[in-house]
Amino acid sequence: MSSVVSFVENAEELAKKIMDNIEPALSGKFQLLIRFLSDYPETCSIPRSKKIKEKMGEEEHIKSLAKSFHESRLPKKPTPPTTIPDEVVSLVLHTSFDIPEADLEKIKEEHGLSMAAENIVGDLLERYLAEKLEPSGWIWCSGTSVKAVDFIYYDEKKDKWKLLQVKNRDNTENSSSSKIRDNTPIQKWFRTFSKRDATNWENFPDEVSSKNLNEKDFRVFVKKYLISIK
């Protein structure tokens, strides 16, 4: 397989046809996503499946992308981690921080729930931004489709793409990629600071949206969303 993916000529047409059979309301958005990947194939995420990897850019690959694009938008509940906790952690808590042995089991359980909550915040942030930005023409790159990019926008007048990568915290690992071919920059934004109790909403890129994005509104969205899927 070539190191650079090349999408089939009728990729956009296939994208619409495939998504029409999954969720017609997403057809236009998915079609635009495939147009972007056709223009910038090097940004396409590598599929985990060896079978799909060998078919990148072809109909079977587009079907896989469509499935992921749709399923990643379905309601998602926070779930406790299934990994076995390291008992030495409890030993450290007891020995170094004088946590009573009677409290260790409860702490272990609550730590797992805290991890589950923390793991889903990034997803909730993208869902919130999708709700706010997609009515303006932005597309949430839901699913594992685009490297280093969470939202895309096609400016028809300028025939240019705008790209946005979002992170929940400033210490979250960011992709080293800051631009793609044709000198198209990837704008980056994070929600919270790790070293101080503050948010970064006021620095959300103006050229992305003039929507009233703020922490209070985000928390209202999160609570409403979680209650709806409880």
C-alpha positions as CSV (number, residue, x, y, z in Angstrom):
1,M,0.0,0.0,0.0
2,S,1.3,3.5,-0.8
3,S,2.3,5.6,2.1
4,V,-0.1,8.3,0.9
5,V,-3.8,7.4,0.7
6,S,-5.7,8.3,-2.4
7,F,-9.5,8.3,-2.2
8,V,-11.5,7.0,-5.1
9,E,-12.8,9.6,-7.5
10,N,-16.5,9.1,-6.5
11,A,-15.7,9.2,-2.8
12,E,-18.1,12.0,-2.0
13,E,-20.9,10.3,-3.9
14,L,-20.2,7.1,-2.1
15,A,-20.1,8.9,1.2
16,K,-23.6,10.3,0.8
17,K,-25.0,6.9,-0.4
18,I,-23.5,5.1,2.5
19,M,-24.6,7.6,5.2
20,D,-28.1,7.8,3.7
21,N,-28.4,4.1,4.7
22,I,-27.1,4.8,8.2
23,E,-28.4,8.2,9.2
24,P,-29.6,10.6,6.5
25,A,-29.4,13.6,8.8
26,L,-25.6,13.2,8.8
27,S,-25.1,12.6,5.1
28,G,-24.2,16.2,4.2
29,K,-21.7,16.5,7.1
30,F,-20.1,13.1,6.3
31,Q,-19.9,14.0,2.7
32,L,-18.0,17.2,3.5
33,L,-15.6,15.2,5.8
34,I,-14.8,12.8,2.9
35,R,-14.2,15.8,0.7
36,F,-11.7,17.1,3.2
37,L,-10.0,13.7,3.5
38,S,-9.9,13.5,-0.3
39,D,-8.2,16.9,-0.4
40,Y,-5.8,16.0,2.4
41,P,-5.4,12.2,2.5
42,E,-2.3,12.4,4.6
43,T,-4.5,13.5,7.6
44,C,-6.6,10.4,7.5
45,S,-6.3,8.3,10.6
46,I,-4.9,4.8,10.1
47,P,-7.6,2.1,10.7
48,R,-6.8,-0.5,13.3
49,S,-8.2,-3.3,11.1
50,K,-5.6,-4.7,8.8
51,K,-8.3,-5.5,6.3
52,I,-9.5,-1.9,6.2
53,K,-6.0,-0.5,6.2
54,E,-5.3,-2.3,2.9
55,K,-8.5,-0.7,1.4
56,M,-7.8,2.9,2.5
57,G,-9.6,5.4,0.3
58,E,-11.8,2.7,-1.2
59,E,-15.5,2.0,-0.6
60,E,-14.9,-0.4,2.3
61,H,-12.8,2.2,4.1
62,I,-15.5,4.9,3.6
63,K,-18.1,2.5,5.0
64,S,-15.9,2.0,8.1
65,L,-15.5,5.8,8.5
66,A,-19.2,6.3,8.1
67,K,-20.0,3.7,10.8
68,S,-17.5,5.4,13.2
69,F,-18.7,8.9,12.4
70,H,-22.3,7.9,13.3
71,E,-21.6,5.6,16.3
72,S,-19.4,8.1,18.0
73,R,-22.3,10.6,18.1
74,L,-24.6,8.2,19.9
75,P,-25.2,8.8,23.6
76,K,-22.2,7.6,25.6
77,K,-22.4,6.9,29.4
78,P,-19.4,7.2,31.6
79,T,-18.3,3.7,32.7
80,P,-15.9,2.7,35.4
81,P,-12.5,1.4,34.2
82,T,-12.3,-2.4,33.9
83,T,-8.6,-2.5,34.7
84,I,-7.5,-4.2,37.9
85,P,-6.2,-1.5,40.4
86,D,-2.6,-1.7,41.6
87,E,-2.6,-2.7,45.3
88,V,0.7,-1.0,45.8
89,V,-1.2,2.3,45.3
90,S,-3.2,1.5,48.5
91,L,0.1,0.6,50.2
92,V,1.5,4.0,49.3
93,L,-1.6,5.8,50.5
94,H,-1.6,4.0,53.8
95,T,2.2,4.3,54.5
96,S,3.0,7.7,53.1
97,F,-0.2,9.6,53.6
98,D,-1.5,7.8,56.7
99,I,-4.8,6.8,55.1
100,P,-6.5,4.3,57.5
101,E,-6.6,0.8,56.0
102,A,-10.4,0.8,56.6
103,D,-10.8,3.7,54.1
104,L,-8.6,2.2,51.3
105,E,-11.3,0.1,49.6
106,K,-13.7,3.1,49.4
107,I,-10.9,5.3,48.1
108,K,-10.1,2.7,45.5
109,E,-13.7,2.6,44.3
110,E,-14.1,6.3,44.3
111,H,-10.9,6.7,42.4
112,G,-12.2,4.4,39.7
113,L,-15.4,6.5,39.4
114,S,-13.3,9.7,39.3
115,M,-11.3,8.3,36.4
116,A,-14.4,7.3,34.5
117,A,-15.7,10.9,34.9
118,E,-12.4,12.4,33.9
119,N,-12.2,10.2,30.8
120,I,-15.5,11.3,29.4
121,V,-15.1,15.1,29.9
122,G,-13.2,15.4,26.6
123,D,-16.0,13.7,24.7
124,L,-18.6,16.0,26.5
125,L,-16.6,19.0,25.4
126,E,-16.6,18.0,21.8
127,R,-20.3,17.3,21.9
128,Y,-21.0,20.7,23.4
129,L,-18.9,22.4,20.7
130,A,-20.6,20.4,18.0
131,E,-24.0,21.5,19.2
132,K,-22.8,25.2,19.1
133,L,-20.6,25.1,15.9
134,E,-22.3,22.7,13.5
135,P,-25.3,25.0,12.9
136,S,-22.7,27.5,11.5
137,G,-21.3,25.0,9.1
138,W,-18.5,23.4,11.1
139,I,-18.3,19.6,11.1
140,W,-17.4,17.6,14.2
141,C,-14.9,14.9,13.0
142,S,-16.6,12.3,15.2
143,G,-15.0,8.9,15.2
144,T,-11.4,8.1,14.4
145,S,-11.2,9.8,11.1
146,V,-8.8,12.8,11.1
147,K,-5.4,13.1,12.7
148,A,-4.9,16.1,15.1
149,V,-8.2,17.7,14.0
150,D,-11.6,17.7,15.8
151,F,-13.6,20.2,13.7
152,I,-13.4,21.3,10.1
153,Y,-15.1,24.1,8.1
154,Y,-15.1,24.7,4.4
155,D,-15.1,28.3,3.3
156,E,-16.8,28.2,-0.1
157,K,-16.0,31.8,-1.0
158,K,-12.3,31.4,-0.3
159,D,-12.2,27.7,-1.3
160,K,-10.2,27.0,1.9
161,W,-10.5,24.7,4.9
162,K,-10.4,25.9,8.5
163,L,-9.3,23.3,11.1
164,L,-9.6,23.2,14.9
165,Q,-8.1,20.9,17.5
166,V,-9.6,21.1,21.0
167,K,-8.2,19.8,24.3
168,N,-9.8,19.7,27.8
169,R,-6.6,20.9,29.6
170,D,-3.4,22.8,28.8
171,N,-1.3,19.8,29.9
172,T,-3.1,17.3,27.7
173,E,-0.7,15.9,25.1
174,N,-1.2,17.8,21.8
175,S,-0.3,16.5,18.3
176,S,3.0,17.9,17.1
177,S,1.3,18.7,13.8
178,S,0.4,22.4,13.5
179,K,-0.3,22.6,9.8
180,I,-1.1,20.4,6.9
181,R,-0.3,20.6,3.3
182,D,-0.7,23.9,1.5
183,N,0.2,25.7,4.7
184,T,-3.2,25.2,6.2
185,P,-2.9,25.9,9.9
186,I,-4.5,23.9,12.6
187,Q,-5.9,26.2,15.3
188,K,-5.6,24.8,18.8
189,W,-7.6,25.6,21.9
190,F,-7.8,24.1,25.4
191,R,-10.6,24.5,28.0
192,T,-8.9,24.6,31.4
193,F,-5.5,25.4,33.0
194,S,-3.7,22.6,35.0
195,K,-1.8,24.9,37.3
196,R,-4.5,27.4,38.2
197,D,-8.2,27.4,38.8
198,A,-9.3,29.1,35.5
199,T,-10.9,28.4,32.2
200,N,-9.8,29.5,28.7
201,W,-13.2,30.2,27.0
202,E,-12.3,33.9,26.4
203,N,-9.5,32.7,24.1
204,F,-11.6,30.5,21.9
205,P,-10.6,31.4,18.3
206,D,-12.8,34.3,17.1
207,E,-12.5,33.1,13.5
208,V,-14.0,29.8,14.6
209,S,-17.3,31.1,16.1
210,S,-18.9,34.2,17.6
211,K,-21.1,31.9,19.6
212,N,-21.5,32.6,23.3
213,L,-19.2,29.8,24.6
214,N,-18.6,29.8,28.3
215,E,-18.0,27.5,31.3
216,K,-21.5,28.1,32.8
217,D,-23.2,27.1,29.5
218,F,-20.9,24.1,29.1
219,R,-21.8,22.8,32.6
220,V,-25.5,23.3,31.9
221,F,-25.1,21.2,28.8
222,V,-23.1,18.5,30.6
223,K,-25.7,18.1,33.3
224,K,-28.6,18.1,30.9
225,Y,-26.9,15.5,28.6
226,L,-25.9,13.2,31.5
227,I,-29.4,13.3,33.0
228,S,-30.9,12.4,29.6
229,I,-28.8,9.2,29.3
230,K,-28.9,8.2,32.9
